[in-house]
Amino acid sequence: MKKKTIQFFKIALPLLLGVFLIWYSYNKFTPSQLEEIKNHFQEANYGFVAISVFFGILSNLSRAYRWNYMLSPMGYKPKYHNNVMAIYITYLMNLFIPRSGEISRALVINKYENVPFDKAFGTIISERVADFVILLSLIALTLSLQYKLLTSYLSETIDSFNLFILVLIAVPVGFLFFYFLKKSNTPLSLKIKNFLLGIKEGVFSIFKMEKKWAFIGHTIFIWVMYLSMYYLMIFALDETSTISLAAVITSFVVGSITIAFTNGGFGSYPFFIAGILLLFNVPETAGTAFGWLVWTSQTVMVIILGGLSFLLLPVLNKVRSSTRSNI
C-alpha cells in the first residue's frame, strides 16, 4: 500500500505542479490579454512549426542510430526501426509518468532484441551523460552571454537553499548505501551488485566504441537539431521573430532545464519560457503563446509517433519472426 502511495505521488505531484503553473499564469491575464494569446495562436505561421517538428524527428532518428554505437561493443545490434520506436515510447511514457521513459526504452529493447535490461539501461545512462555534456556547454555559453540576467531570473524562481539541503542529505545517504552494499553478501545485495555491474558495462561501452567520432558527430547533430527546431519556432510569431541569438540560446537553455519539472514540461515549459522572454522585451502574452506553440508541437509529435510505435512494435516484430520461421 505504501509503495502504491509513493508511486501515486510521483505521478500526481508533477502533474499538479503543471496544472498550478497553468492556473497561475492565466489567472493574472485580463480578458483582453487572453484574447490576445488566442489571436497569437490563430495568426501563427504553422509552416515554421511544421519544419520545426521535422527537425525534431531528425534528431530522434539520429539518436536511434547513435544508440547502436554503444550496444555493438557488447555484441548487440538491434534493428534500427526497433531503436526508433523504443525512443518514441521513451518520450511518450515521460509525458504520463516522469522519468519512466528510460526504463521503458530498456524494457522494449530487451523484449524485442534480447538486450539485457541492465546493459541497455547502462547505455541509456551513458547517452544522457553525453547529452548532459552538451547541455553544460550551452549553459556555460549562456552564462557568458547573459550572466546577470540569467542568475537574477533563476534566483527568483528556484530556492537554492532547498537545493543545498537536498544535496547535503543525499551525499552521505548515497555513501552509506554503497558502503553497506559493498560489505554485504546477502542474496538481495548480490542481485543489486550484478545489476549495477551490468549498468557499469553499458555506461563504459562509450569508451569501447570503434566509431567514437561518429558517436560524437551524431551527438552534436542531435543538439544542432534541437536548437534549430527551437530557433525556427521564433519565426512563427511576429513578436518573437526579431529576438536576438542570445535570447534564443538563453530561453532554449532555460526551457531545456525546466522541462523536467513536470510531465514532459506540461505547464512548466511555457511558464518559464514566457518569463525569460519577458526579460528580452517580448510581451508576456506573446511569450506564453510561443512557449505553448513549441511545447504543443513537439508533444503532438511524440503522442502520434509514440502511439504508432506502441501499435507497430509487436506487429512488425511478429511479422519478422513469422518470416524467419518459414524460411
DRENTIRO-977905 format. One line per 3 residues: number of its first residue (from 1); their letters; for each residue z negated, y, x of N, C-alpha, C. Coordinates in steps of 0.2 Angstrom, whole numbers. Each point is the difference from the previous one (the first is absolute). Example, Ala and Ser with C-alpha at 12.3 -4.5 7.8 and 13.67 -1.06 7.14 Angstrom:
BEGIN
1> AS> -39,-28,66,0,6,-4,0,6,4  4,5,-2,-1,6,4,-3,5,-4
END
This chain:
BEGIN
1> MKK> 0,-6,4,0,6,-4,0,6,4  -4,0,6,-1,6,4,7,1,4  4,-5,2,6,0,3,5,3,-5
4> KTI> 0,-2,-6,5,3,-5,-2,8,-1  -6,1,0,-2,7,-1,3,5,6  -1,-3,6,2,4,6,8,0,0
7> QFF> 3,-5,-2,8,0,-1,2,5,-5  -4,1,-5,2,4,-6,-1,7,3  -5,2,3,-1,7,3,5,2,5
10> KIA> 2,-5,4,5,1,5,7,2,-3  1,-3,-6,7,2,-3,-1,6,-4  -6,1,-4,-1,5,-5,-2,7,3
13> LPL> -4,0,6,-2,6,3,6,5,2  5,-3,4,6,3,2,4,3,-5  1,-4,-6,3,1,-5,-3,6,-4
16> LLG> -6,0,-1,-4,5,-3,0,7,4  0,-1,7,1,6,4,7,3,-2  5,-4,0,7,3,-1,0,3,-7
19> VFL> -3,-3,-5,0,3,-7,-4,7,0  -6,0,4,-4,6,0,4,6,4  4,-2,5,4,5,4,5,3,-5
22> IWY> 3,-4,-4,6,2,-5,-4,5,-5  -5,-3,-3,-4,5,-4,-2,6,3  -3,0,6,-2,6,3,6,5,2
25> SYN> 6,-3,2,5,4,1,3,4,-6  1,-4,-5,4,3,-6,-5,4,-4  -7,-1,0,-4,3,-4,-1,8,2
28> KFT> 2,1,6,0,7,3,6,4,-2  5,-3,-2,7,3,-2,0,3,-7  2,6,-1,1,3,-6,6,-4,-4
31> PSQ> 1,1,-6,5,-3,-4,7,2,3  1,6,2,6,3,3,1,-3,6  -5,-2,4,1,-3,7,2,-7,-1
34> LEE> -3,-4,-5,2,-6,-2,7,-1,-2  3,5,-4,7,1,-2,4,1,7  -2,4,4,3,1,6,1,-7,4
37> IKN> -5,-4,1,0,-6,3,6,-5,-3  -1,0,-7,5,-4,-4,7,3,2  1,6,0,7,3,2,2,-2,7
40> HFQ> -4,0,5,1,-3,6,3,-7,0  -3,-4,-4,3,-7,0,7,0,-4  1,4,-5,6,0,-3,6,3,4
43> EAN> -2,5,4,5,4,4,1,-3,7  -4,-6,2,1,-2,7,7,-3,1  2,0,6,6,-3,2,-1,-8,2
46> YGF> 1,-4,-5,-1,-7,1,5,-4,5  5,4,2,4,-3,5,-4,-1,7  -4,5,1,-4,0,7,-5,-6,-1
49> VAI> -3,0,-6,-5,-5,-2,3,-7,1  6,-1,-2,4,-7,1,1,-2,7  2,5,4,1,-1,7,-6,-1,4
52> SVF> -6,3,-2,-6,-1,2,-2,-7,-1  1,-3,-6,-2,-7,-1,4,-4,4  6,1,1,5,-4,4,-3,-1,7
55> FGI> -3,6,3,-3,0,7,-6,-4,0  -4,0,-6,-6,-4,0,2,-8,0  5,-1,-4,3,-7,0,2,-2,7
58> LSN> 3,4,4,2,-2,7,-6,-1,4  -5,4,-1,-6,-1,5,-3,-7,-1  0,-2,-7,-3,-7,-1,5,-5,2
61> LSR> 6,1,0,5,-6,3,-1,0,7  -1,5,3,-2,0,8,-6,-3,1  -5,1,-4,-7,-3,1,0,-7,-1
64> AYR> 4,-3,-4,1,-7,-1,3,-3,6  5,3,3,4,-2,5,-5,0,6  -4,5,1,-5,1,6,-5,-6,0
67> WNY> -2,-2,-6,-5,-5,-1,1,-6,4  7,-2,0,2,-6,3,-1,0,8  0,6,3,-1,1,7,-7,-3,2
70> MLS> -5,1,-5,-7,-2,2,-1,-8,-2  4,-2,-5,-1,-7,-2,4,-5,4  5,2,3,4,-4,4,-3,-3,6
73> PMG> -4,4,4,-4,-3,6,-5,-5,-2  -2,-1,-6,-4,-5,-3,4,-6,-2  6,1,0,4,-6,-3,2,0,-7
76> YKP> 0,6,-3,1,1,-7,6,5,-1  5,-2,-4,6,4,-1,1,0,-8  -4,4,-4,1,0,-7,7,3,-2
79> KYH> 2,-2,-6,7,3,-2,-1,7,-2  5,4,2,-1,8,-1,-1,2,-7  3,-3,-5,-1,2,-7,-7,-2,-2
82> NNV> -3,-5,3,-7,-1,-2,-5,5,3  2,2,6,-4,6,4,0,6,-5  6,2,-2,1,6,-4,-4,0,-6
85> MAI> 1,-6,-4,-4,0,-6,-7,-1,1  -3,-3,5,-7,0,2,-3,7,1  5,4,3,-2,7,2,-1,5,-7
88> YIT> 5,-1,-4,0,3,-7,-6,-2,-4  -2,-6,0,-6,-3,-3,-6,3,3  0,2,6,-6,3,4,-1,7,-4
91> YLM> 5,4,0,0,6,-3,-2,0,-8  3,-5,-3,-2,0,-7,-7,-2,-1  -3,-5,4,-7,-2,-1,-4,6,2
94> NLF> 1,4,4,-4,6,2,0,5,-5  5,0,-5,-1,5,-5,-5,-2,-5  -1,-7,-1,-5,-2,-5,-7,-2,4
97> IPR> 0,-3,6,-6,-1,3,0,2,7  -3,6,2,0,3,6,-1,-5,6  4,1,5,0,-4,6,0,-8,-1
100> SGE> 3,-2,-6,1,-7,-1,7,-2,2  4,5,1,7,-2,2,2,-4,6  -4,2,5,1,-4,7,-2,-7,-1
103> ISR> -5,-2,-4,-2,-7,-1,5,-3,-4  3,3,-5,5,-3,-4,6,-1,4  2,4,4,6,-1,5,-1,-6,4
106> ALV> -6,-1,3,-1,-6,4,0,-6,-4  -3,0,-6,0,-5,-5,7,-2,-2  5,5,-1,6,-2,-2,4,-3,5
109> INK> 0,2,6,3,-3,6,-2,-6,2  -7,-1,-2,-3,-7,1,3,-5,-5  1,2,-6,2,-4,-5,7,-2,1
112> YEN> 4,5,1,8,-2,0,3,-1,7  -4,1,5,2,-1,7,-4,-4,5  -6,-2,-3,-5,-4,3,-3,3,6
115> VPF> 0,7,1,-3,3,5,-8,0,-1  -4,-2,4,-7,0,-1,-3,7,-2  -4,0,-5,-2,6,-3,-3,5,6
118> DKA> -5,-3,4,-3,4,5,5,3,5  5,-4,2,4,3,5,5,5,-3  2,-1,-7,4,5,-3,-4,6,-1
121> FGT> -6,-1,-2,-5,6,-1,-1,4,7  0,-4,5,-1,3,7,6,5,2  6,-3,-2,6,4,2,0,6,-5
124> IIS> -2,0,-6,0,6,-4,-5,5,2  -6,-2,3,-4,4,3,3,4,6  3,-4,4,4,2,6,5,6,-2
127> ERV> 4,-2,-5,4,5,-3,-3,7,-2  -6,-1,-3,-4,6,-2,-2,4,6  -2,-4,5,-2,4,6,6,4,3
130> ADF> 6,-3,0,6,3,3,1,7,-4  0,-1,-7,1,5,-5,-5,6,1  -6,-2,1,-6,4,1,1,5,6
133> VIL> 3,-3,6,2,3,6,4,6,-2  6,-1,-4,4,5,-2,-3,5,-4  -4,-2,-5,-4,5,-4,-4,4,4
136> LSL> -4,-3,5,-4,4,5,4,5,3  6,-2,3,4,5,3,2,6,-4  2,-2,-7,2,6,-4,-6,4,-2
139> IAL> -6,-3,0,-7,4,-1,-1,5,6  1,-3,6,0,4,6,5,6,0  6,-1,-2,5,5,-1,-2,5,-5
142> TLS> -3,-2,-6,-2,4,-5,-5,5,2  -5,-3,4,-6,4,2,2,5,5  5,-2,4,3,5,5,3,6,-4
145> LQY> 4,-2,-5,3,5,-4,-4,5,-5  -5,-4,-3,-4,4,-5,-7,-2,0  -3,0,6,-7,-2,1,-5,4,-5
148> KLL> 0,6,0,-5,4,-4,1,-1,-7  7,0,-2,1,-1,-7,-2,-7,-3  2,-5,4,-2,-7,-2,-7,-2,0
151> TSY> -4,2,6,-7,-1,0,-4,3,-5  2,6,-2,-3,4,-5,1,-3,-7  6,-3,-1,1,-3,-6,-4,-6,-1
154> LSE> 1,-5,5,-4,-6,0,-7,1,0  -3,5,3,-7,1,0,-3,2,-7  5,2,-4,-2,2,-7,0,-6,-5
157> TID> 5,-5,2,1,-5,-5,-3,-7,2  -2,0,7,-3,-7,2,-7,2,3  -5,-4,-2,-7,1,2,-1,-4,7
160> SFN> 0,4,5,0,-4,7,-7,-3,1  -5,3,-3,-7,-3,1,0,-7,-3  3,-1,-6,0,-7,-3,4,-5,5
163> LFI> 5,3,2,4,-4,5,-4,-2,6  -4,4,3,-4,-1,6,-5,-5,-2  -3,0,-5,-5,-5,-2,3,-7,-1
166> LVL> 6,0,-3,3,-6,-1,1,-4,7  3,4,4,2,-3,7,-7,-2,3  -5,4,0,-7,-1,3,-2,-7,-2
169> IAV> 1,-1,-7,-3,-7,-3,5,-5,2  7,1,0,4,-6,1,1,-2,7  -1,4,5,0,-3,7,-5,-5,1
172> PVG> -7,2,-1,-5,-5,2,1,-7,-4  2,1,-7,0,-6,-4,6,-4,2  6,3,2,5,-4,3,-2,-4,6
175> FLF> -3,4,5,-3,-3,6,-4,-6,-1  -5,0,-5,-5,-5,-1,4,-6,-3  5,1,-5,4,-5,-3,3,-4,5
178> FYF> 4,3,5,4,-4,5,-5,-3,5  -6,3,1,-5,-3,5,-2,-7,-3  -2,0,-6,-3,-6,-3,6,-5,-1
181> LKK> 6,3,-2,6,-5,-1,1,-4,7  -1,4,5,2,-3,7,-5,-6,2  -7,1,-2,-5,-4,1,0,-6,-4
184> SNT> 2,1,-7,-1,-5,-5,6,-6,1  -2,-6,-2,5,-6,0,-1,-3,-7  -1,3,-5,0,-3,-7,7,-1,-2
187> PLS> 1,-4,-5,7,-1,-2,3,6,-3  -4,4,-3,3,7,-3,2,4,6  -4,1,5,1,4,6,6,-2,4
190> LKI> 1,-7,0,6,-3,4,6,2,-4  0,-1,-7,6,2,-4,2,7,1  -5,5,0,1,7,1,3,1,7
193> KNF> -3,-3,6,3,0,6,7,-2,1  2,-5,-3,7,-3,0,4,5,-4  -2,3,-5,4,5,-4,1,6,4
196> LLG> -5,2,4,1,6,4,4,-1,6  0,-6,2,5,-2,6,7,0,-2  1,-2,-7,7,0,-2,2,7,-1
199> IKE> -4,5,-2,1,7,-1,2,3,7  -4,-2,5,0,3,7,7,-2,2  2,-7,-1,7,-2,2,6,4,-3
202> GVF> -1,2,-6,5,4,-4,0,7,3  -6,3,1,0,7,3,3,0,6  -2,-4,5,3,0,7,7,-3,0
205> SIF> 3,-2,-5,7,-2,0,5,6,2  -3,6,-1,4,6,2,1,0,7  -4,-3,4,0,0,8,5,-6,2
208> KME> 1,-4,-4,4,-6,2,7,0,-2  2,6,-4,7,0,-2,5,1,5  6,-3,-1,5,1,5,4,6,-1
211> KKW> 0,3,-6,3,6,-2,-4,5,-2  -5,2,5,-4,6,-1,3,6,-2  5,2,4,4,6,-1,3,0,-7
214> AFI> 2,-5,-3,3,-1,-6,-6,2,-5  -5,-3,1,-6,1,-4,-2,7,-1  0,3,6,-2,7,1,5,5,-4
217> GHT> 7,-2,1,5,3,-3,0,0,-8  -2,-6,-3,-1,-1,-7,-6,4,-2  -5,0,4,-6,4,-2,1,8,-1
220> IFI> 4,2,5,2,7,0,5,2,-6  4,-5,-1,5,1,-6,-4,0,-6  -5,-4,-1,-4,-1,-6,-3,7,-2
223> WVM> -3,3,5,-3,7,-1,5,5,0  5,0,3,6,5,-1,2,0,-7  1,-6,-3,1,-1,-7,-5,3,-5
226> YLS> -6,-1,2,-6,2,-4,0,8,0  1,3,6,0,7,0,7,3,-3  5,-3,1,6,2,-3,0,0,-8
229> MYY> -3,-5,-2,0,-1,-8,-4,6,-3  -6,1,4,-4,6,-2,3,7,1  4,0,6,3,7,1,6,1,-5
232> LMI> 4,-5,-2,5,1,-5,-3,2,-7  -6,-2,-2,-3,1,-6,-1,8,-1  -1,3,6,-2,8,-1,6,3,-3
235> FAL> 6,-2,0,6,3,-2,1,-2,-8  -5,-4,-3,1,-1,-7,-3,6,-4  -4,4,3,-3,6,-3,2,6,3
238> DET> 2,5,-3,1,7,3,-6,2,4  -6,0,-3,-6,3,3,-2,-4,7  3,-6,1,-2,-3,6,6,-1,5
241> STI> 5,2,-2,6,-1,4,1,5,6  -4,5,0,0,4,6,-6,0,5  -5,-5,-2,-6,-1,5,2,-2,7
244> SLA> -4,2,4,1,-1,7,-1,-7,2  3,-2,6,-1,-7,3,-7,-2,1  -4,5,2,-7,-1,1,-3,-1,-6
247> AVI> 2,3,-6,-3,-2,-6,1,-7,-3  7,-2,2,2,-6,-2,-4,-6,4  -1,1,6,-3,-5,4,-8,0,-2
250> TSF> -3,6,0,-7,0,-2,-1,-3,-7  4,2,-5,-2,-3,-7,2,-8,0  5,-2,4,2,-7,1,-6,-4,3
253> VVG> -3,3,5,-6,-3,3,-6,-1,-4  -2,6,-4,-5,0,-4,1,-5,-6  6,0,-2,2,-5,-6,-1,-7,3
256> SIT> 2,-2,6,0,-6,3,-8,-3,0  -4,5,2,-7,-2,1,-3,-1,-7  1,5,-5,-4,0,-6,3,-5,-5
259> IAF> 6,-3,1,3,-5,-4,-5,-6,-1  -4,-2,5,-5,-5,0,-6,1,-4  -1,6,-3,-6,1,-3,0,-3,-7
262> TNG> 5,-1,-3,1,-3,-7,5,-6,0  1,-3,-6,5,-5,-1,7,3,2  3,-1,6,6,2,2,1,7,0
265> GFG> -6,4,0,1,7,0,0,3,-7  -2,-4,-5,0,3,-7,-5,5,-1  3,6,-2,-4,6,-1,-2,4,7
268> SYP> -2,-4,5,-2,3,6,6,3,4  6,-3,0,5,2,4,3,7,-3  1,1,-6,3,6,-2,-6,6,0
271> FFI> -6,-2,0,-5,5,0,-1,3,7  0,-4,5,0,2,7,6,4,2  6,-3,-2,6,3,2,1,7,-3
274> AGI> -2,1,-6,0,7,-3,-5,4,4  -6,-2,2,-5,4,3,3,2,7  3,-4,4,3,2,6,6,4,0
277> LLL> 4,-1,-5,6,4,-1,-2,7,-2  -6,1,-4,-2,6,-2,-2,5,6  -2,-3,6,-2,3,6,7,3,3
280> FNV> 6,-3,-2,6,3,3,4,4,-5  -4,3,-5,2,4,-5,5,-3,-5  -1,-6,-1,4,-4,-6,-5,0,-6
283> PET> 2,3,-6,-4,1,-6,-3,-7,-1  -6,0,-3,-3,-7,-1,3,-4,-5  4,4,-5,3,-4,-5,6,-4,3
286> AGT> 4,4,4,6,-3,4,-3,-6,5  -5,1,3,-3,-5,5,-2,-6,-4  -3,1,-6,-2,-6,-4,6,-4,-2
289> AFG> 5,4,-3,6,-4,-2,3,-3,6  0,3,6,3,-3,5,-3,-7,2  -7,1,0,-4,-6,2,1,-6,-5
292> WLV> 1,2,-6,1,-6,-5,7,-2,0  5,4,2,7,-2,1,0,-6,6  -3,2,6,0,-4,5,-3,-7,-2
295> WTS> -6,1,-2,-4,-6,-2,3,-5,-5  3,4,-6,3,-4,-5,6,-4,2  4,4,4,6,-4,2,-1,-6,4
298> QTV> -5,1,5,-1,-6,4,-4,-6,-4  -4,2,-4,-4,-5,-4,5,-3,-5  5,3,-3,5,-3,-4,4,-5,4
301> MVI> 2,2,6,3,-5,4,-4,-6,1  -6,1,2,-4,-6,2,-1,-4,-7  -1,3,-5,-1,-4,-6,6,-4,-2
304> ILG> 6,3,0,6,-4,-1,1,-5,5  0,1,6,2,-4,6,-6,-6,1  -6,3,-1,-5,-5,0,0,-5,-5
307> GLS> 1,2,-6,1,-4,-6,5,-5,0  6,2,3,6,-4,1,-2,-5,5  -4,2,5,-2,-5,6,-4,-6,-3
310> FLL> -5,2,-5,-4,-5,-3,4,-5,-4  5,3,-3,4,-5,-4,5,-4,4  3,3,5,5,-3,4,-2,-5,6
313> LPV> -6,1,2,-3,-4,6,0,-7,-2  -3,-2,-6,0,-7,-1,7,-3,-2  4,4,-3,7,-2,-2,4,-1,6
316> LNK> 0,5,4,5,-1,6,-3,-6,5  -6,-1,1,-3,-5,4,1,-7,-3  0,0,-7,1,-6,-3,7,-3,0
319> VRS> 5,5,0,7,-1,0,1,-3,7  -3,4,5,2,-2,7,-3,-7,1  -6,-2,-2,-3,-6,1,4,-6,-4
322> STR> 3,2,-6,4,-5,-3,6,-1,4  3,5,3,6,-1,4,-1,-4,6  -6,1,3,-1,-5,6,-1,-7,-2
325> SNI> -3,-1,-6,-2,-7,-2,6,-4,-2  6,4,-2,6,-3,-2,5,-2,6  -2,3,6,4,-1,5,-1,-7,3
END
